[in-house]
Every structure is written in C-alpha cells, then in structure tokens.
Amino acid sequence: MSFRFLIRPVLVAVVGVMFYAALPIAAGAQEVGGGTLYGDMRTVTQDMLSRAASDGNNFLHTNGNYAQTRYYPSRQINTSNVGDLRPAWIFQTEVVESMETSPIIVDGIMYVTTSFSQVYALDAATGKQIWHYKHKMGPITTYCCGPNNRGVAVDGDMVYLGTLDAKLVALDAKTGKVVWEKQVADPELGYSETMAPTAVNGKILIGTNGGEYGIRGFVKAYDAKTGELLWSFDTIPENSVGVWATHDATGRDLHRDIAAEKATLAAQGDPYKTLGGGVWQNPAVDLNLNRIFFVVGNPSPDLDGGIRPGDNLYTDSLVSLDLDTGKYVCHFQYISHDVWDLDAVSPPILVDVKDKSGKMVPGVLHGGKTGHIYIHNRNDCSLIRYSEAMVPQENMWVLPTAEGARMLPGANGGVEWSTMTADANLGLVYAINLHQPMTYHVESSPYPDGKLWLGGAFKVIATEEQWGNVTAVDYNTGKIRWKVKTAQPMIGGIMATAGGLVFTGEGNGLFKAYDSETGSALWKFQAGAGVNAPPSSYTVDGKQYIVVAAGGNTQLNYKRGNNIIAFTLAD
Amino acid sequence: MNRLLWFSVVGVLLILLSPSTPSANEAPTKTVAVCTSCHGENGLPADSNIPILWGQEFYYLYVQLKDYKAGRRANEVMSDIVANLDKATLRALAQHFSEQPWPSNGYRAPDDEESKALAALGAGECVQCHLGGFEGNSRIPRLAGQQADYLKRTMLEFKNKVRMNSPAIGSLLASYSDDDIAAMAHYLAGL
C-alpha cells in the first residue's frame, strides 16, 4: 500500500510544528538581542578559540589567537584601498580615562573594557550599546601605571574580566550579569588586575600586577564554569638565587657585586616572599605541546638590589608551564638581578623560526624593554638570537646612584607592555618603541607593607628629546627591516593583517596604517585622544572593520578620552 | 598656629576624648568636632598649612591615621589625637571625611610658574599614580585643589626626610629643587 498521499499533509504538519516550535526561540532571541533561529552562533567553543588564527570574522583573543601573533587573516582592507578607510561609528564610554583595551568580537557582538574595570557589550556593526557592567570596586586598589584594563576573555556564553581590586569576574555574555566572582589575591598587599585573562580548555588563566609593591607574583588557572582554583604557579620560587649570572642575555656586564650579595643572602635569607615578579599580560598557548609561555616582570624593589641578593628568579624571564598542571617546564632570564625595571612585559609570540643552523624550529618571540627582540627555541626556552637594538642604548648597565645615573633606554623601555605582531609570511615581527631618557636613583628602604616600594626613583630628563618608533624586525636574522620614527614615545599595540598592513596608534591621537613590507604610511586618522591601545579587526555582514580604543594613557600622560572607533571602507 | 591655641585644643582633646567603639559605619560626632576645629567646619581649614580632608580618598586617610597611631608619621597634634582612638573609629572618620564634598580653596596659582610646574610634574611622572587630574584613587591622595602651603610643606618634609611614611615619594622629591617644589605645590593647589 502506498502512503504517498500522506506526504504533503505530513510535511505541512511537520513544518507547522517546526514553525510553532521555532517561535519561542525567535522571541527568546529578541529578548537576549541576537541569537538566530538556527542556534546561537555567539557561544564560543574551544574549537573556535583553537582556530582563531584563521577566523576572519571574529576577534576572540586579546592578541588575536593563542600564538599571540595579532595577525588578522582578512584581506578585504588592504594596501590598495586602505586610503578609503573611514569611521563607521564611534562609541563613547562613561569613563574618560586611559584605555588599553583590545576589543573582542564574537559574531558581531563587541566587548570592550575601560579604566576602573568596566565592560561594555556593543553591536559591532552599529556601535549601539547592548549592556554595560560597572564593577563595584572595593575601597582598596593598589596598582601601577594607571587604572587600566586590557580586555576580556570569552568562552562559552561567558565573558571574563580582571579588576583593579584583584578579582576575577565571570559575566553572562548576553546580559552582563555576574555569574561568579573570585578574589584572586589581597589588594592591600599590592595585587591588582589590569590584564586580560586567557580562556583555554575550560580554564581561565590570569597573572597579577604588583612588582612595585613587594608581592610574590603568580599565574593562576580557574575553572571557567565554577571559578574553582585549579592550579597556581609562583613566579618566584623559594630558592630564587639562581646561578649568580654576571651578564645579561646580550652578554653585557651587569656590574653585580656577587660577594656582597652572597653576604646579604647569608645574613638575611632568600628574599622570595616580597620579590615581585608580576605577570602583566596574556600567556601564549601551544596546544600541541600543551604548554603556556609568558614573561615575568621586575623584582621588588625595582631599583634597590642591595636587599634582594641573587638572580631574583624568575623575574625578567620567559617562563613555560604545563597547561594542565601549571608545573614548570623551562625558563630564560633576560636580566638577572635587574635594578632598572627593564623587565619582561610585552606578551610573547609563537612562530616558527630559523635556529642558528638555519633549520626551522618552533620559536618564541619577546620584545624587551631593553630595546631588543629576543628569539627563542620553544622546546627548551633557550635563546637563539636577539635583534639589533630598536632604540638608542647608552651607558648600559650603569648602576643607579643616589643623585641619579643616566642610562638609555629609560625605565619605560624599549618596548613597554605594548603588544607586538608577527607576519609569518614575511618573517617579520613589528614592535612599537619608546625613547624616553631617564635618570635612575637608588635609595634603600624596608618593605612598606603594601605601599609603593621602588627602592629609589625614576626621573624623566625633561630637557632631552623624546620620540618613538614603529620597527619591523626580521626574526630569522635579527636585523631591522624598516623603522619609522614617531613624534612621541609609543605605547599600546599593533596589529598586522593579510591585507599587507600594520595598524598602530600614537599618543597625539593619530591612528595609522603602514605597508607591512616597506613601512610606507598609507592612511591616518586623528582620533581626538591618545590611541594607546592595541587594534582589533572583524567582519560583519560582509564588511571588514578595524577597531581601536582612543582614551589616552596614564603612564605617558597622553590626552585622555573615551572613544571606541570602528573603521570600514567607504562605499 | 599660635602656641596658646595649640595647647587649648590639645587640652580640650585630652579631656573630651576617651576610647570608644562606635558602630563601624558612624564617625562619633564628638570626634568629628575635634577634627573640624582645625580642618574646618565646612571643610576648608582657616590655616593654609592644614590640609583639606573633605572629599579626600578614603583609604589614603585611613592609612594616614593608622600611620600616625603607629608612629610611622609624626605630628604633635595628630599623634595625640589618634593615640586614644581605635582602628574602627579611625576607619569611620576616614569614611566620613571621604564622603564630604571637596571645598574650593579659592587659590590661584601664579601664571609664570606653570611651565616650570608642568615640566617638574612630567619629570616625576606624577600622574602615573595621582592620575591625570591629580584626583588620586584609593591609597593615592588627591592633590588637586589642596592647600598650597600644606602641599609645599609636605613635599619639603618628604624631601628632607622629616615625613617618612612613603619612601618612594621621599626618594622622588629628594631629586627636586625647592623652587620646583614650590612651583608644583602652587600649580596643584590652583587646580
């Protein structure tokens, strides 16, 4: 018997049921402002996070992808048409203060953060606000270099934020409501969060501020769903003295008085409890090796080495841990017993590099406050080469004195916290630099229980010129390929794209695009406030956008503002 | 402040004050009255060597009161006042004053010092902690619109190792001339 006569009515019935079943989903989608009939494309899966490097629609990580190349694969905006780039929209946040945020974009929803740990969710096509989270800050915040926030992490249907009062907060991505909140460390002792967290394999990774306050630094991993602490790695081991290295990674004499240090060690013991070693920025993640790579900040107190004998491990170092357990795998210390605050803060990048024999190996790149880019072997953290100096260096490593000793670079570097970007096709890594001459003053004082503990002072030499650079370095040879001088020291970040461009902004408000091969300046826009944040990119409805925050900067005192500006090509 | 007045105030304090344990949220009215006798009924002290407290950052005020009590900061009047106050009271006082509106000090900085002041403030990167408008945050005090004489005296006390409860500030200010300090004090008071 044939039942074909039933096909049409059954089909109609089935479609009808589907239609009615879909209605609540559609209505629900409107309530939450964005889910589709076909399921919610806004849920961030680990698969999406893992392949972010080839995702030309979203921008899912602070530094683009787990390797932190900040290389955006979309080429709709390119060297031939970037001259037509113009603002699509401008959103102004309530907070008018230093902006260091990397915008994150998930399926057309943008998450940006402001100083004082606030978060906005915006429609990435129109700039319209969807929600605004205002963190209830505790009365005690102890931080360096501005009340900044460098962005959120995204995973599942959650958005994760570090706060100035040293909390890790998990928000519902659709509503901005708090799902859980954890106190990461005690703000009274100098711990604080200005960095963006990293989401990987159901874990949220975060470091800490505090090298100016005598903390004991760490990287912690929390369960993304519950906030349970999974592991914690101390960046300062109980035996912090190391190998008594007398020279830095570039072979320069550090002028250490090893005998005096050993005597102090014998008298006072290991200084690990208040030795500093904050981790300012996201770790890079290698999912094949199942390891993370991050850099550790300066020892406390910054300028006074007399009371902290030894190499001060693992300050001023590249460190690699097992992702699952947080156990130490390897490290490389750039400066042992640093007394200049020329620490390791710019987030490392994972790319394949030529080793000394010319063979391609997995590598790690780091841009130092010293002014060099360091190129490592990823397997054992060993140094393969370091680049030519990108900024003037003079009198390295003169010891700080009571009256002040002049040395270049000044204590802001070099390369500061600014993100770099790498174009693996060109074999180039791009850094933004500072030339800001300073004198280094030393004056000893005991641990002050959470107050600023520098062991002296840094003083900008007001009578000397300051400026900056955008520098492209061939990481397979260490040679500078091109360098463009800028009017003022640079701080913020830079992004490369498959369109052959690098984008970066300046303290005077200029946001620029350069040809990534040659350094030709192809486009600029005056943003009205310092552009001192790393740019992002994304695609919505077939249009590629470039987006950047223009809010100025506390550290270099660039003009403050509150703009998030998205650019696209003129029609 | 003349000697007779000083002795009278201290005398009154010693009679009036007794150890107290108020609720954590309230500053005892008696004690606040002691403060306002020097720091001003409406927040503006008559003596320009005495700092404005109204609207100052809560945690900075609390730390200063604790420092007076522990001897980390020394001032004849303040040390006597806090000697008999417990931590809860200190906290409540800090909270109380931080919630008041900052008064206008009516001070105008000399125009011809501005560029010297800005150069000096830039060299010390003061905004890194005190923020762009010198409004302070949490443990970092507001400097903008503070009493000019108090600011100058304070900075000189840091420079000359009289005030010792912020070693980083002491080291930084030691690198400035007295002229630079005067220019900075005037500029900040005029904000």
Interface residues (C-beta under 8 A of the other chain):
Chain A: E97 S98 P139 I140 T141 T142 C144 C145 G146 P147 E403 G404 T439 H441 E443 S445 P448 G450 K451 L452 W453 L454 G455 G456 A457 F458 K459 V460 I461 A462 G552 T554 Q555 N557 R560
Chain B: F58 Y59 V63 A119 A120 G122 A123 G124 E125 V127 Q128 C129 L131 G132 N137 S138 R139 N165 S166 P167 A168 I169 G170 S171 L172 A174 S175
